[in-house]
Amino acid sequence: MSPTNGRRIFIAGANGATGRTLMKLPQAQDANLVPHYRPKSAQGKTLHPQAAVLDLTDAQALDAAMQGCTTVMQLIGTMRKRFSTGDTYETSDIDTTQYLMDAAKRCGVNHVVLLSSVGAGKPTGAYLKAKAKAEAIVTNSGLDYTIFRPSAFHGAGHRAPPGMRFLMGALGMHRFRPILIEELASSLLHVAQTGIAKGQILEGLSLWDVVAAS
């Protein structure tokens, strides 16, 4: 879809697995994107011409980068194996979402697209509880939102158990069908560009309906 649709999308987490996949999509080449990178992750890379290189804690720089954006896509999250580098669920999933929502309200953003996880509706364990807190920040922000709750990813270094995608589909357990990371990235971009599914939490069949439409 062409940038003439008027949507300008700030992508937090452009250097993560989903963000990198999204930026490589054919449809991303014509989209009006502002991919965000932390200063460390941007070192030595050839960046998108509209890239925003900043720490989300820098409210002034974040506001400047977000000016003119209609949509914020929040793809930042972490895994326990990265705790040794200083990441935590609090800093990576929760705090970043709060910084983004605060800036979005200051800058006139009208749609937030959040990547969450299946199970966040009834969270058990630290990971899902962090996802649930991030969702609450978004849903309580007063902004239109769309929340994605995919199951396991497959691709870009993520591997779902062999046969699980077919088995979950055959059993009608669509919430737990692994999703190809290209499908997820394409669906996220489609929702951000079109504004469909506002006010919705996409999980199970509702998520797969969006995948089919994107």
N, C-alpha and C positions, 0 to 999 in steps of 0.2 A: 504494500500500500504506500502511496506517495505521501511525502510530508505535507502536501496540500490539504490533508485532512485536519490540519491544525493541532494535532497532538504532539507535544514535545515531552519526551520521556526521560526522566532522571533515573539511571539504573545504579542502585547501590549494590555492590557486590559483583561488579563486572568482571573481576578477576577470578571469581570462583568457578566451579565446574559448570553450573547452569548459566552463569553470566557469559563465560567464554563461548559456550555453545550457542547462546542466543546471538552474540555479536557476529558469529560466522554464518548465520542463516541468510539465505539469499534475500529474504524479505527485509532483513535488517539493513541492507545496503541503502535502501531508499527511505528508511525511517529517520525521523528527527530525534536522535538519541544523544543523551549526555551521560556517557558511562563514567562511573566514579571509581577511582583507584586510591588506595592509601599510598602515601609517598614511598614507603618501602617496596610495595608490590609493583610500583611503576618504574622502578629503577632498571635501566637497560632495555626497556621495552619501546617498541614503536607504537605509539598510542593513537587512538581515534582523534581526528582533528578537533572534536568538541569535548575531549576528555576533561574531567574535573579531578585534579590531583590534590587531595586535601584530607585532613583528619576530620571526621564528623564532629569532633568536640569543638572545632573552630567554627562557631556559629556565623561569624561574619563572612568567612570564605564560603561556607555552605550556602548561605543566603545568596551570595553573588552568583554561585554556580547554578542555583535553582531558579533564578529569575527567568520568567517566561515559560517555565515548565508547567504543563497541565497535569502531569502524572508522575507519581513516584513509584518505582518498582523496588521493593525491598527483598533482596536475595541473600542478604548476609546471614550466616549462621556458622556454627562451629561443631566439631565433634570432639569427644573426650580425648582422642589421640593427639589433639592439638593443644591440650592444656599445658603441656610442657613448654610451649612457646609463649605462654602468658594469656592465651585465650581462655575465656570461661563462657558459660551460657549467659551469665549476667552481662558481661561486656559485649559479647558478640551478637546475641539474639535480642536481648531486652533493651540495653542502653542505646544501641544503634537505632533501634526502632523508635525510641523516644526522641532522639535527636532529629531523626528524619521527620517525624510527625510535627514536632515543634516548628521546624523550618518550613514544612509544607504549608502550615497554617499562616505563617508569616508571609509566604511568597505567593499565596493565591492558588495553590495546587487544588484540583477538584476531584482527583481520583487516586487512590492508593491501591497497588497490587502487591499483596504479601505472599511470599512463599513460606508455608508452614509445613505441617506433616500430618499424615493420617494418625488418628488417635488423640489429637490435641483437644478434641471436644470433651474427652473423659481422660485427662492426663494422669499417668502413673509414671513415676521416675522423674529425675531432674531434667532430662532432655525435653520430654513432652510438657512438663510444667513450665519450662522456659518458653516453649512455643505458645502455650496458652496465654502466658503473660504478654508476649508480643502481640498476639491476636487482640487481647483486651485493650492494649494501647491504641491499636488501629481502630477497633470498633467503637471505642469511646472518644475518638478524636473529633467527631462531628463531621468528618469528611466521608465522601462516598468511597467505598472499598470493595475489593474482590479478594478473597482469601483462597489460596490453593492448598489443599491437603493431599498431596500425592502419597503413594506407598513407596516402596523401594525404587531407586533409580537404577537404570541399566545404561552403561556407557560412560565415557570420560573418566575412567578409573573406578566406577561403581559397578558392582556385579550383583545381579539378583540370582537367587538359586535357580539352577537349570530346570526348566519346565514349569516354574511357578506361575509365569504369566498365563500360559495356556490353562493350567489347572484352576487358578482362581477365576478365570473367565468361564470355564466350563461349569464350575460350581456356583456361578452367580455371585461370587464374593468379590465384587468389583472394587470395593474399598482397598483390597489388598493386592490387586493386580499390579505387578511392577510396571513402571512406565519408562519408555525409552527417553533418555534425556533430551533428545532432539524433539520429541513430541511435547515434552513439558515446556521447553524453551519456546517452541512455536506457539503454543497455547497462551503462555504468559504474554508474549508480544502481541498476539491477536487481541487479547482482552484489553491490553494497554492502549492499542491503537484505535480500537472500535468503541471502547467503553461499555461493551456488553457485560452482563452478569454483575452489574453493580448491586451492592447490598447482599451479595451471595457468598456463602462458604462452599466451595466446590470440593466435594469428596464423593467417591464412589461414582455412581452413574452420572451425576451432574458434572463431574470433572471430565468423564469420558465423552459426554455430549459436546463439551467445549473442544476437546481434542479432535473430535470428528469434524467440527466446524472450522477448525483453523488450518 
